[in-house]
Amino acid sequence: MRQCVLKLAELMNQKLDANSAKGGWDECTTEYLCARLAEEVGELIAVAIRDRGLPPSARRAAIAGEAADVANFAMMIADNAGGLP
């Protein structure tokens, strides 16, 4: 497995752990998860393209964190659809 995939998976898992008190996604509708995915994509775009005012290290960390959020919501959609056996 590629190192960057492993690193993103680690960030995804950290985010899931940090939000575990919110409950799982198995009760969420596809519409809700897709709306949240769109929000997270917007946040990723904002920090990756528009927000150039952050110090480089903070910007890199913010981009990675938002990318993990996007990936998590995509995973939740796939999981609820039965695409992740």
Secondary structure, DSSP 8 states (H G I E B T S, - for coil): --HHHHHHHHHHHHHHHHTGGG--STTS-HHHHHHHHHHHHHHHHIIIII---S-HHHHHHHHHHHHHHHHHHHHHHHHHTT---
